[in-house]
């Protein structure tokens, strides 16, 4: 299934007013399990840094929800959010100007080519690397763009069933993915090749998270892939499933998993 047309449709619905976009971000924060894991890591990184003048790179910003969340933590942080989709960048710049967050800028950039040496204290890459074939080149560019001591935070599918691939011969649930998922040792080795020395990696989306992902993401996306008319049914669907998804997300994000369909990786320059 191609996910981009569905994402575009969602963007068209929620970009109509700043209030709707804020609501959209809130719903994404609650429903998307990866957000629970990413926010947990970002809170640890941000502790005691709110009064520092820091620079952050959102590498593959998508809708801009992580930039929105980070920009709300401190007005002293300057955030550059980049993506290859012109329309999303234009929409995001307009929204952030409307809400008065002048410490944020969105720009069209290709991560395979983009490099800004020694510029950022933090780089964030959430569900991006599974879309890019030249991943080591991206890691090298981010490594060069970080200041000494800067951290890269990655969320991406693993090879333990990421992209909903569980056996040889199966194809990714999201057809825009160029890889089904990373082996936990493979991604660490690629980061070392790119110049990172200190690396920590753990699994996300354990058994509770996998159930939540099916309820909150897979089944609704399948319905929307059949017809946009399912937008009308989604509020009623989530009215039933939402409480279960919240509980499962909390369990998954607070537990340690020996295996999982997602990876959370931190690497320091």
Number of C-alpha atoms within 10 A of each C-alpha: 14 13 16 12 12 16 13 13 12 15 17 11 12 16 19 12 11 15 12 13 19 17 12 18 18 13 11 16 17 17 22 18 26 27 19 19 20 20 16 13 15 17 12 10 13 15 8 9 14 13 12 12 12 17 19 24 23 22 25 22 26 21 22 22 19 22 23 17 15 20 20 11 14 17 18 15 21 20 24 19 26 24 22 15 15 14 12 22 23 13 17 26 18 14 20 20 13 12 11 9 16 14 16 21 17 23 18 17 18 15 22 17 9 16 18 12 13 14 18 25 21 24 26 24 20 21 18 20 25 21 16 16 13 12 19 20 18 22 22 19 20 33 27 20 22 25 18 14 12 20 24 24 22 20 24 26 29 27 22 23 20 23 22 21 18 15 10 6 7 10 16 19 17 16 15 14 21 14 19 25 24 21 14 21 9 10 20 21 16 16 23 17 14 19 19 22 13 14 17 12 17 15 21 29 30 23 16 19 25 22 17 25 20 14 18 22 14 15 12 18 18 15 15 18 16 10 10 13 11 16 14 9 13 13 11 11 15 16 9 10 13 18 12 14 24 17 13 21 27 16 15 24 22 12 12 13 14 9 18 23 24 28 28 22 22 21 22 22 19
